[in-house]
Amino acid sequence: MIYVTLPTDEQHRLTFYLAMEEYLARHCNDGDDLFFTWQVEPTVIFARNQIIENEVNLDYCSHNGIQTYRRKSGGGCVYADRSNLMLSYITRSDEVTTTFTRYMQMVTAALADLGLPATSTENNDVLVDGRKVSGNAFYHIPGHSIVHGTMLFDTDMEHMLHAITPPQTKLSKHGVESVRQRITLLKEHTDMTIVEFQTYLRERLCNSTLELTQPDVQAIRTLEQEYLNPIFIYGKENLPL
């Protein structure tokens, strides 16, 4: 598998990396599978068919400087920040089950090699010691598939719990403390820093590197505009006033 890098260390918002995945699938995925990791400032990412008001605590996000964006994959709403790693996997395949199985096995095996009791679930979550450490989602374009997911390392749990609006039934039945009990952070299971873990994943999963060029970056920025379109983010009937 090939690890993809950018020509500079410039930090980007989440929409850039979503566009980067799509760009790689459309233009750079004619051979081996591609993989890269990334980090963003505090952001909530909701799924393709979700209604933002039902999934995101917009007041909390606004007051705490948390960005909100839509992705093209399905699944649930997630929170990310710079203490959280995001993983992107691009492959030439239209087979959802096969692609997800390959990706999940790859991630759980990498964690297991660190001595962590990692397993996966039918809901495409990765667990360590029975608690969720990674959630993943999938979408495809003709001939190519993209899997992207979170890897909780030392994420701001308060932001994660309050920026996303869980169903009221879940709140009343389980409570916030129960949510905490169902989620774990990698820092609780390893002495690695997040940078060391990021390097470990790259070296463990990939055997070569593809460095994108500045023209690639410009093309990604052009594609990113689709993800920044308010109609795409909010929907035609839910545009902010």
LOVO-649086 format. One record per atom (N, C-alpha, C, O): residue in one letter; x, y, z. Coordinates in steps of 0.2 Angstrom, whole numbers, plus 5000, padded with zeros to 4 digits. Layout:
! LOVO-649086
AXYZ...
END
This chain:
! LOVO-649086
M500449945000M500050005000M500450065000M501050065003I500250124997I500650184996I500350235001I499750245002Y500850265005Y500650325009Y500650385005Y501150405002V500150425006V500150495002V500350555006V500050555012T500750595004T500950655008T500850715004T500750714998L500850775007L500750835004L501450875003L501850855007P501450914999P502150954998P502350995003P502951015004T501951015007T502051065013T501751035019T501350995019D501951065025D501651045031D501051095033D500751095039E500751135028E500251175029E499651135032E499451085030Q499251165037Q498651135040Q498051155036Q497951205034H497551105035H496951115031H496351105035H496351065040R495851135033R495151115036R494951045034R495251015029L494451015037L494250955035L494050945028L494150885025T493650995025T493450985019T494050975013T493950935008F494550995015F495150985010F495350915010F495450885005Y495350885016Y495550805016Y494950765013Y495150715010L494350785014L493850745010L493950755003L493850704999A494050815000A494150824993A494850784991A494850764985M495350784995M495950744994M495750674993M496050644988E495350644997E495150574996E494850564989E495050514985E494450604987E494050604981E494550614975E494450574970Y494950664976Y495450674970Y495850614969Y496050594964L496150584975L496550524974L496150464971L496450434967A495550454973A495150404970A495050414962A495050364958R494950474960R494850494953R495450494949R495350484943H495950514952H496550524948H497250494949H497650494945C497250464955C497950434957C497850364959C498350334962N497350324958N497250264961N497150204956N496750174955D497650204951D497750154946D498150094948D498150044944G498450094953G498850034955G498750014962G498149994964D499250024967D499149994973D498650044977D498450094975D498350014983D497950054987D498350114990D498950114991L497950164992L498250224995L497950235002L497450215004F498450265006F498250275013F498550345015F499150355014F498250375020F498550435023F498150455029F497550435030T498550485034T498250505040T498250585041T498650615037W497750615044W497750685045W497350705051W497050665055Q497450765053Q497150795059Q496850865057Q497150895053V496350885061V496050945060V495850985066V495950955072E495751045066E495551085072E494851055073E494551025069P494551075079P493951045081P493351055076P493251105074T493050995074T492650985069T492150935070T492350885073V491450945068V490950895068V490850875061V490750925057I490850815059I490750785053I490050745053I490050695056F489550765049F488950725049F488950695042F489250725037A488450645041A488450605035A488050625030A487650675031R488050595024R487750615018R487050635019R486750685016N486650585022N485950595022N485650625029N485050625030Q486150645033Q485850675040Q485650745039Q485950785035I485250765044I484950835044I485350865050I485350845055I485750915048I486250945053I485950965060I486250955065E485250995059E484951015066E484850955070E484750965076N484750895067N484550835071N485150805074N485150765079E485750815071E486350785073E486950825077E487350795080V486850885076V487450935078V487150985083V486651015082N487450995089N487251045093N487551115091N488151125093L487251145086L487451205083L487651255088L488151295087D487251275093D487451325098D488051305101D488551355102Y488151245103Y488751225107Y489351235102Y489851265104C489351215096C489851215091C490051295090C490651305090S489551335089S489651405088S490051435094S490451475093H489851425100H490151455106H490851425107H491151465111N490951365104N491651335106N492051335100N492551295100G491951365094G492351375089G492451305085G492951295082I491951265085I491951195082I491651205075I491051225074Q491951185070Q491751185063Q491251125062Q491351075065T490851135057T490351085055T490351075048T490251125044Y490451015045Y490450995038Y490150935037Y490050885041R489850925031R489550865028R490050825024R490450855021R490050755025R490450715021R489950675016R489350675017K490250635011K489850605006K489650535008K489250495005S490050505013S489850435015S489250435020S489050485023G489050375022G488550365026G488750365033G489350385035G488350325038G488650315045G488350375049G487850405048G488650385055G488450425060G488850495060G489350505056C488650535065C489050605066C489650585070C489550555075V490150625069V490750615073V491150675074V491050725071Y491550675079Y491950735081Y492650725080Y492850665082A493050775078A493750765077A494150825080A493850885079D494750815082D495150875084D495850855083D496050795080R496350895085R497050885083R497350825088R497850805087S496950805093S497150755097S496850685095S496850635098N496550685089N496250635086N496550625079N496650665075L496650555077L496950545070L496350525066L495850485067M496350555059M495850525054M496250485049M496850505047L495950435047L496250385043L495850385036L495250385036S496250385031S495850375024S496250325020S496850315019Y495750285017Y495950225013Y495650225006Y495050225006I496050225001I495750224994I495950164990I496550144990T495450124987T495650064984T495150054978T494650094977R495450014973R495050004967R494549944968R494749884967S493949964970S493549904971S492849934972S492749994974D492349904970D491649924971D491249884976D490649884977E491649834979E491349784984E491349814991E491949824994V490749834993V490749865000V491049815005V491449835009T490749755006T490949715011T491649695011T492049695016T491949675005T492649665004T493049715006T493549705010T492949775004T493349835005T493349845013T493849855016F492749845016F492749865023F493049805027F493449825032T492949745025T493349695029T494049695028T494449695033R494349715022R495049725022R495349775026R495849775029Y494949835026Y495149895030Y495149875037Y495649895041M494549845040M494549835047M495049785049M495349795055Q495149735045Q495749685047Q496349725047Q496749705052M496549765043M497149805043M497249845049M497749845052V496749885051V496749925057V496849885063V497249895067T496349835064T496449795070T497049755071T497349745076A497349735065A497949695065A498549745068A498949725071A498549805065A499049855067A499049865075A499549875078L498449875077L498349885085L498549825088L498849825094A498349765086A498549705089A499249695090A499549665094D499649715084D500349705084D500649755090D501249745091L500349795092L500549835098L500349805105L500549835110G500049745104G499849715110G499149735113G499049715119L498749775109L498149795111L497649745109L497649715104P497149735114P496549685112P496049715107P495549735110A496249715101A495849755096A495349705092A495549655090T494749725092T494249685088T493849735084T493849795085S493449705079S492949755075S492249725076S492149675078T491749775074T491049755075T490749755068T490949785063E490049735068E489749735062E489549805060E489349815054N489549855065N489449925063N490049965061N490050025061N490549925060N491149955057N491549995062N491850045060D491449975068D491850015074D492449965075D492449905075V492949995078V493549965080V493549965088V493450025090L493649915092L493549915099L494249895102L494649855099V494449925107V495049905111V494749885118V494549935122D494849825120D494649805127D493849815127D493649825133G493549805122G492849805122G492549875121G491949885122R492949925121R492649995120R492850025113R493450015111K492450065111K492550095104K493150145104K493150195108V493550135099V494150185098V494150215091V494550255090S493750185087S493750205080S493050185077S492850135077G492750235073G492150235069G492350245062G492750285061N492050205057N492250215050N491650215046N491150185047A491750245040A491150255035A491450245028A492050245027F491050235023F491250205016F490850245011F490250265012Y491150265006Y490750285000Y491150264994Y491750254994H490850264988H491250244982H491050284976H490450314976I491550294971I491350324965I491550264960I491850214962P491350274954P491350214949P492050184949P492550214947G492150124951G492750084951G493250094957G493750064957H493050134961H493450154967H493050154973H492450174973S493350144979S493050144986S493450184990S494050184990I493150224995I493450265000I493250245007I492650245008V493650225011V493450215018V493850265022V494450275022H493450305027H493850345031H493550335038H492950325039G493950355043G493750345050G494150385055G494650415053T493950385061T494250415067T494650365070T494650305070M495150385074M495550345078M495650395085M496050435085L495250375090L495250415096L495950405099L496150355101F496350465100F496950455104F496950495111F496950465116D496850555110D496750595117D496250655115D496350705117T495750635112T495150675110T494850715116T494850685122D494650775115D494250815120D493550785121D493150795117M493550745126M492950705127M492350755128M491750735126E492450815132E491850855133E491550885127E490950885126H492050905122H491750925116H491450875112H490950885109M491750815112M491450755108M490750745111M490250725107L490650745117L489950725120L489450785119L488850765119H489650845119H489150895119H489050925112H488550955110A489550915107A489550945100A489050905096A488750935091I488950845098I488550795094I487850785098I487950775104T487350795095T486650785098T486450715097T486150695092P486550675103P486250605103P485550605103P485250645106P485250545101P484550535102P484350545110P484650525114Q483750575111Q483550585118Q483450515122Q483550515128T483250465118T483150405121T483850375123T483950345129K484350385120K485050365122K485250405128K485550375132L485150475128L485350515134L484950485140L485250475145S484350475139S483950455145S484050385148S484050375154K484250345143K484350275145K485050265147K485150225152H485550295144H486250275146H486550335150H486950315155G486450395148G486750455152G487450465149G487750425146V487750525151V488350545148V488950495151V489350475147E488850475157E489350435160E489450365156E489950335156S488850345154S488850275150S489150285144S489550245141V489050345141V489450355134V490150355135V490550325131R490350385141R491150385142R491350315143R491950295141Q490950275146Q491150205147Q491150165141Q491550115141R490850185136R490850145130R491350165125R491450135119I491750215126I492250245122I492950245126I492950255132T493450225122T494150235125T494550275121T494450285115L495150295124L495650335120L496250285120L496450255125L496650295114L497250255114L497750275119L498150225121K497750335121K498250355126K498250315132K498750305136E497650285134E497550245140E497850175139E497850135144H498050155133H498250085131H499050085129H499250025127T499350135127T499950135125T500350195127T500150245129D501050185127D501550245129D501750285123D502050335124M501450265117M501650305112M501350375112M500850385115T501650425109T501350495108T500950485101T501050435098I500550535100I500150525094I500550535088I500350505083V501150565088V501550575082V501850505081V501950485075E502050475086E502450405086E501950355083E502050315079F501250355085F500750315083F500650325076F500550275072Q500650385073Q500550405066Q501050375062Q500950345057T501650385064T502250355061T502250275061T502350245056Y502050245066Y501950175067Y501450155061Y501550105058L500850185061L500350165056L500650165049L500550125045R500950225047R501250235041R501750175039R501750145034E502250165044E502750115042E502450035043E502749995039R501950025047R501649965047R501249945041R501249885039L500849995038L500349975033L500649995026L500349965021C501150035025C501350055019C502050045017C502450035022N502250035011N502950015009N503250065004N503750055002S502850115002S503150164998S502750234999S502250235003T502950284996T502650354997T502450384990T502850384985L501950424990L501750464984L501650534987L501250544991E502050584985E502050654987E501650684981E501850694976L501150724983L500750764979L501150824977L501550844981T500950854972T501250914969T500850974971T500250974973Q501051034970Q500651094971Q500151094966Q499551124968P500151074960P499651074955P499051024958P498451034957D499250974961D498850924964D498450964970D497850954970V498751004974V498451034979V497951084977V497451094979Q498151124971Q497651164968Q497051134966Q496451154966A497151074963A496551034960A496151014966A495551014965I496450994971I496050974977I495651034980I495051024982R495951094980R495651154983R495051164978R494451194981T495051154972T494551174967T493951124969T493351144969L494151054970L493651004971L493351024978L492751004979E493751044983E493451064989E492851114989E492451104994Q492851154984Q492251204984Q491651164985Q491151194987E491551104982E490951074982E490751054989E490151054991Y491251034993Y491151025000Y490951085005Y490651085010L491151145002L491051205006L490451245004L490251295007N490051214999N489451244996N488951235002N488751185004P488651295004P488151295009P487551245007P487251215012I487351245001I486851194999I487051125001I486651085003F487651104999F487851035001F487851025009F487650975011I488151075012I488151065020I487551065023I487351025027Y487051115021Y486451125025Y485851095022Y485351085025G485851085015G485251065011G484951135009G484951185012K484551125004K484151185001K483651215006K483551275006E483351175010E482851195014E483151225021E482751245025N483751215022N484051225029N484651275029N485051275033L484651315024L485151365023L485151415029L484651435031P485751435032P485751475037P485551545035P485651565030L485151585040L484951655038L485551705038L485451755037
END
